[in-house]
Amino acid sequence: MTHRRSPLALAILGLLENGPLHPYGMQRLIKQWGKDQVVNVGQRTSLYRMIDRLEDGGLIAVGATERDERYPERTTYHLTEEGRTVCRQWLTEIITTPRNEFPEFPAALSFVMLLPPETAGELLAERRERLQQRIRDYDADLGAENDGEPVPRWALLETEYLKAIAEAEVRWIVSIVDDLHNGALTWKPGPV
């Protein structure tokens, strides 16, 4: 059976490598470990739908149901052997093979000619400022400690990557804004 991968599916399988968890625990750990920078867990319903899909696919299975007077009933899930195999397969494929992911920013750039060049320059400068703040936030995350010890580098590789991407984007934006200011890049706004 072919399983459709996604960042959320990979995160669930990866978390369950460490032992059984209930959905709330998965969501909490993703946020606590900063993985919500790369995995969207904003909507708990998305998490539950993905858990159902992974269970239907045989990659995870229901474990126990916990009952506590303070909380609603919680079902825990554990990783199956097939889930462990698929998780390793996905990791290998994702790490080795670049893929078109269709982010929003390049899509917006493909229609930037609808705006006046001056407006585009102002908007890009604003994006640059926001990215620079994000880089400062990444630096803070990279310098984080847990119980007085630095967080291991392997636990922050995605943050290092995101910082490198943000720094490259800032450099690119600076060059485009410079070209817009000096007239090396211009266009007549409107439909082509």
C-alpha positions in Angstrom: 0.0 0.0 0.0 1.3 3.5 -0.9 1.0 6.0 1.9 0.8 9.7 1.2 3.4 11.6 3.2 3.2 15.0 4.7 5.2 16.9 7.4 2.4 16.3 9.9 2.3 12.5 9.1 6.1 12.3 9.4 6.0 14.2 12.8 3.4 11.9 14.2 5.4 8.8 13.2 8.6 10.3 14.5 7.1 11.2 17.8 5.7 7.7 18.2 9.2 6.3 17.8 9.7 7.3 21.5 6.6 5.5 22.7 2.8 5.7 22.8 1.2 9.2 22.9 -2.3 10.7 22.8 -3.1 13.4 20.3 -2.9 16.2 22.8 0.5 15.0 23.9 1.7 14.9 20.2 0.5 18.5 19.7 2.1 19.7 22.9 5.5 18.0 22.1 5.5 19.4 18.6 5.1 22.9 20.0 7.3 22.4 23.0 10.2 21.1 20.8 9.7 24.0 18.3 8.7 21.6 15.5 5.7 23.8 14.9 8.1 26.0 12.8 8.1 23.2 10.2 4.9 21.2 11.0 1.5 22.9 11.0 -0.4 21.8 14.2 -2.4 24.9 14.6 -5.7 23.1 14.1 -6.2 20.0 16.3 -8.8 18.7 13.8 -6.0 18.4 11.2 -4.0 16.3 13.7 -7.0 14.0 14.5 -7.7 13.6 10.7 -4.1 12.7 10.1 -4.1 10.2 13.1 -7.2 8.6 11.6 -5.5 8.3 8.2 -2.3 6.8 9.6 -4.4 4.3 11.6 -6.5 3.4 8.6 -3.2 2.8 6.7 -1.8 0.5 9.4 1.1 2.8 10.3 -0.1 3.5 13.8 -2.5 1.6 16.1 -4.7 2.4 19.1 -3.0 1.5 22.3 -4.8 2.2 25.6 -7.5 4.6 26.6 -6.5 6.8 29.6 -9.1 7.9 32.0 -8.4 10.8 34.4 -11.0 12.7 36.4 -9.4 16.0 35.4 -9.3 15.3 31.6 -11.6 13.8 29.0 -10.8 10.2 28.0 -7.6 10.1 25.9 -6.7 7.4 23.4 -3.0 6.7 23.0 -1.5 5.5 19.8 1.7 3.5 19.1 3.8 3.0 16.0 3.5 -0.3 14.0 6.4 -2.0 12.4 5.0 -0.9 9.0 4.8 2.7 10.4 8.5 2.5 11.5 9.5 1.3 8.0 7.5 3.9 6.2 8.9 6.6 8.5 12.5 5.7 7.6 11.5 5.5 3.9 10.0 9.0 4.0 13.0 10.4 5.8 15.3 8.9 3.2 13.2 10.2 0.3 12.7 13.7 1.7 16.3 14.2 2.7 17.8 13.0 -0.6 15.3 14.3 -3.2 14.5 18.0 -3.7 10.8 18.6 -4.5 8.7 21.5 -5.8 6.7 22.6 -2.7 4.9 25.6 -4.1 5.3 28.2 -1.4 3.2 31.4 -1.5 6.0 33.9 -1.8 7.3 32.8 -5.2 3.7 32.7 -6.4 3.2 36.3 -5.3 6.5 37.3 -7.0 5.2 35.9 -10.3 2.5 38.6 -10.2 4.5 41.4 -8.7 4.3 43.3 -12.0 0.7 44.2 -11.1 2.1 46.6 -8.5 4.1 49.7 -9.1 7.9 49.1 -8.7 8.0 51.6 -5.8 5.3 49.7 -3.9 7.0 46.4 -4.6 10.2 47.8 -3.2 8.4 49.0 0.0 6.7 45.7 0.5 9.9 43.8 0.0 11.7 46.1 2.4 9.0 45.3 5.0 9.4 41.6 4.4 13.2 42.0 4.8 12.6 43.6 8.3 10.3 40.8 9.3 12.8 38.2 8.1 15.6 39.9 10.1 13.4 39.6 13.2 12.8 36.0 12.4 16.6 35.5 12.1 17.0 37.0 15.6 14.4 34.6 16.9 16.2 31.7 15.3 19.4 32.8 16.9 17.6 32.9 20.3 16.3 29.3 19.6 19.8 28.2 18.6 21.2 29.5 21.8 18.5 27.9 24.0 19.3 25.8 27.0 17.5 22.9 28.7 18.2 22.5 32.4 21.3 24.7 32.0 22.7 22.7 29.1 22.7 23.8 25.5 20.1 22.1 23.4 21.9 19.5 21.2 22.6 20.6 17.7 20.8 17.6 16.2 17.6 18.8 17.8 17.9 22.2 16.1 18.9 21.3 12.6 15.6 22.5 11.2 16.1 25.8 12.9 19.6 26.1 11.4 18.2 25.4 8.0 15.3 27.9 8.4 17.8 30.5 9.5 20.0 29.8 6.5 17.0 30.1 4.1 15.9 33.4 5.8 19.4 34.8 5.5 19.6 33.9 1.8 16.2 35.5 1.2 17.3 38.7 3.0 20.4 38.9 0.8 18.2 38.4 -2.3 15.6 40.9 -1.2 18.4 43.5 -0.6 19.7 43.0 -4.1 16.2 43.4 -5.6 15.3 46.5 -3.5 18.7 48.0 -4.6 17.9 47.3 -8.3 14.4 48.8 -7.9 15.9 52.0 -6.3 18.6 52.4 -8.9 16.4 51.7 -11.8 18.1 48.5 -12.9 14.8 46.7 -12.4 11.5 48.3 -13.3 8.3 47.7 -15.1 5.0 49.3 -16.0 2.4 48.1 -13.5 -0.6 46.3 -14.6 -1.6 43.2 -16.5 0.9 41.8 -19.0 
